[in-house]
């Protein structure tokens, strides 16, 4: 009598079966996206087929991350090299895990197909708090199912497909007793497969293998769309919910009534004085890690010489401490409060920007960053805020100039920038973010003997190199026809490696240069006004006599009679600068007050000793409340 064949398992069959089943999950996610788009097509009237294909390609990036999150337990159960995974019960359990988890993902995507019409964005983890106290939530869900029965049946079909298309990792073979050698090989291969799967999962969740890649967030979806609302098609709901779990949600502090709040502070800008619009070109240079300290202590000779021919500010501050804080602050007037705008639930909001406003006046807009495209989320933010053309490492097109870690070296990329500006039709607005003054603090081999770290820190050789690269850029730009009709803005993203005590304080850690240079000498001198990154957008638009309303959490530094202040968020508390004082506020009460101008080391806490404390506290509260309300209500653009 012939014995029936036994189902046996091999490491590669586990991998093959897992891959097939994950492919089924990809198919389910993509079908949900197509259903989402068709169902809500009226919200995307400008989305053509070429744009839709771009969205589908972007969707694969977010689906990869979302599918890995949803299937982490399943992948581990299938690929972990343990003997009992070959059992029948274990494999049946794996199938149920796969179907249940992915069915939940399908239902979440389909539910959001309906809910999107109320929110115009993908659901995030805040949905649990938003509906946590709803006693009739089941009734609401039941009513929506009845009203959208087509989606209900689509969900049933997709879940049935997950079950029917699922593949088990077994084959039929004759029963035999394995040798020790075969057992060793089996577990060695299984361990290697598992290790490889872990690496792939990490890369998939992060959005890529590149060293410069930050874990993708919902804000990264902007790089695949033309309008923020279209990010809902790129994203999937499981990703949006999972990536926002545990994130701090903005809670309206309700310090003031709406009427009181408008009197204390409003971020809405409208040019008060008349005057014809000036169609100057605008070039904004955001220099990686260039703290004010490096200029004051002589490590940036070119930039210091340019500053002396420009309008600059003795007390100038960043609004954040990271590169991803800087772009929204500088280009859109959005400071970093609580967490970077890029990673908040609100990263797909409509926002004002220098580029977006100047496009109203017919400007050509472009953004340059020599890192791999998509790095740091810059490409996504740039596209979402009106910088139509993006030039990164891909567009540069010569990897011989890549520093091996972050980006194209600053000198050649700035020369590339100058060449491109020559090609653009005027007026144009262009921004560039440098990268070379970054850890691990290297300079091109040919400059290693020229630029040293004399002064106490290896970043100083990078600072000297980038300062030289900026000089080379201006030397070339000065020969161009557009140069004398261009307003240049030079600032840093944040400080780095403070070397002197006055730059190690809560105020000093935010001191960055802010320089406005207009060839011909129209703007000159050192101002004692307090400046911050969020002032750049209002000041640029003010200098151009821009006449339309917009939102920016800063001030026009050239406007006479305006309030003089700056704000930043420092590890859980706010710092509000006004006059000679810096107030520290924890969200409920002020706990410190310093004369930062005279007491540069912030040694003497003057809390409750200065008459201005009460008004400073109210103004700080007003800015916070306006920010949170406008952020959560999507009112960052007028």
Secondary structure as GFF3:
##gff-version 3
##sequence-region A 1 638
A	DSSP	beta_strand	6	8	.	.	.	ID=ss1
A	DSSP	alpha_helix	11	39	.	.	.	ID=ss2
A	DSSP	three_ten_helix	41	43	.	.	.	ID=ss3
A	DSSP	alpha_helix	49	79	.	.	.	ID=ss4
A	DSSP	three_ten_helix	83	86	.	.	.	ID=ss5
A	DSSP	alpha_helix	88	119	.	.	.	ID=ss6
A	DSSP	alpha_helix	126	130	.	.	.	ID=ss7
A	DSSP	alpha_helix	137	147	.	.	.	ID=ss8
A	DSSP	alpha_helix	149	164	.	.	.	ID=ss9
A	DSSP	beta_strand	171	173	.	.	.	ID=ss10
A	DSSP	alpha_helix	180	206	.	.	.	ID=ss11
A	DSSP	three_ten_helix	218	224	.	.	.	ID=ss12
A	DSSP	three_ten_helix	228	230	.	.	.	ID=ss13
A	DSSP	alpha_helix	231	234	.	.	.	ID=ss14
A	DSSP	alpha_helix	237	242	.	.	.	ID=ss15
A	DSSP	alpha_helix	258	264	.	.	.	ID=ss16
A	DSSP	beta_strand	268	269	.	.	.	ID=ss17
A	DSSP	beta_strand	281	287	.	.	.	ID=ss18
A	DSSP	alpha_helix	292	296	.	.	.	ID=ss19
A	DSSP	alpha_helix	301	307	.	.	.	ID=ss20
A	DSSP	beta_strand	311	317	.	.	.	ID=ss21
A	DSSP	alpha_helix	323	332	.	.	.	ID=ss22
A	DSSP	three_ten_helix	341	343	.	.	.	ID=ss23
A	DSSP	alpha_helix	354	359	.	.	.	ID=ss24
A	DSSP	beta_strand	364	369	.	.	.	ID=ss25
A	DSSP	three_ten_helix	375	377	.	.	.	ID=ss26
A	DSSP	alpha_helix	378	384	.	.	.	ID=ss27
A	DSSP	beta_strand	389	391	.	.	.	ID=ss28
A	DSSP	alpha_helix	393	396	.	.	.	ID=ss29
A	DSSP	three_ten_helix	399	401	.	.	.	ID=ss30
A	DSSP	alpha_helix	410	423	.	.	.	ID=ss31
A	DSSP	beta_strand	428	433	.	.	.	ID=ss32
A	DSSP	three_ten_helix	445	447	.	.	.	ID=ss33
A	DSSP	alpha_helix	459	477	.	.	.	ID=ss34
A	DSSP	three_ten_helix	483	485	.	.	.	ID=ss35
A	DSSP	beta_strand	486	492	.	.	.	ID=ss36
A	DSSP	three_ten_helix	501	503	.	.	.	ID=ss37
A	DSSP	three_ten_helix	508	510	.	.	.	ID=ss38
A	DSSP	beta_strand	514	518	.	.	.	ID=ss39
A	DSSP	beta_strand	525	532	.	.	.	ID=ss40
A	DSSP	alpha_helix	535	543	.	.	.	ID=ss41
A	DSSP	beta_strand	550	551	.	.	.	ID=ss42
A	DSSP	beta_strand	565	570	.	.	.	ID=ss43
A	DSSP	beta_strand	573	578	.	.	.	ID=ss44
A	DSSP	beta_strand	581	585	.	.	.	ID=ss45
A	DSSP	beta_strand	590	595	.	.	.	ID=ss46
A	DSSP	alpha_helix	613	632	.	.	.	ID=ss47
###
